[in-house]
Amino acid sequence: MDLWLAGILEEHVPGGVVGPTFRCILMEQFKRIRAGDRFWFERYTENTSEQIQAIKTRVVLQPL
């Protein structure tokens, strides 16, 4: 069976919009992108712990 078709037909994980297969693929890809990004806010050494905490608490769609 094709991965795309199987992934689309899976039941969604609780609170998600994809099934467990696509969730795993998406999470793994995001981890790899984040680990390879030298400017990721948690790795950037000039950010203070207060700045990092402020970034983590900000909602993505919240205006600046």
C-alpha positions as MATLAB code, in Angstrom:
seq = 'MDLWLAGILEEHVPGGVVGPTFRCILMEQFKRIRAGDRFWFERYTENTSEQIQAIKTRVVLQPL';
ca = [
       0.000    0.000    0.000;
       1.183    3.517   -0.755;
       2.420    5.539    2.240;
       0.426    8.627    1.228;
      -2.831    6.714    0.925;
      -2.252    4.815    4.169;
      -1.353    8.024    6.002;
      -4.473    9.805    4.801;
      -6.727    6.907    5.800;
      -5.366    6.628    9.350;
      -7.424    7.825   12.285;
      -6.146   11.145   13.623;
      -4.201   11.211   16.856;
      -6.100   12.843   19.737;
      -5.972   16.613   19.285;
      -4.240   16.324   15.914;
      -5.070   16.556   12.245;
      -2.899   13.638   11.074;
      -2.520    9.998   12.027;
       0.371    8.436   13.939;
       2.474    7.737   10.827;
       2.409   11.294    9.487;
       2.788   12.649   13.011;
       5.989   10.640   13.430;
       7.327   11.749   10.034;
       6.512   15.424   10.673;
       7.989   15.399   14.186;
      11.188   13.722   13.011;
      11.584   16.218   10.161;
      11.005   19.181   12.481;
      13.572   17.846   14.988;
      16.163   17.475   12.221;
      15.517   20.955   10.845;
      15.698   22.458   14.337;
      18.887   20.560   15.203;
      20.558   21.751   12.002;
      19.543   25.411   12.397;
      22.385   27.274   14.067;
      20.138   30.301   14.602;
      17.345   28.384   16.404;
      16.364   30.602   19.337;
      17.235   27.972   21.964;
      20.728   27.489   20.541;
      21.536   31.153   19.902;
      23.917   32.022   22.740;
      23.047   35.710   22.993;
      19.478   35.003   24.167;
      18.987   35.175   27.919;
      16.837   32.616   29.723;
      14.161   35.312   30.141;
      14.124   35.947   26.390;
      13.851   32.250   25.621;
      10.964   31.900   28.085;
       9.199   34.904   26.494;
       9.546   33.333   23.049;
       8.188   29.998   24.277;
       5.119   31.605   25.837;
       4.205   33.678   22.764;
       1.332   32.331   20.692;
       2.207   31.983   16.986;
      -0.747   34.035   15.740;
      -0.504   36.618   18.511;
       0.455   40.045   17.156;
       3.735   41.479   18.335;
];
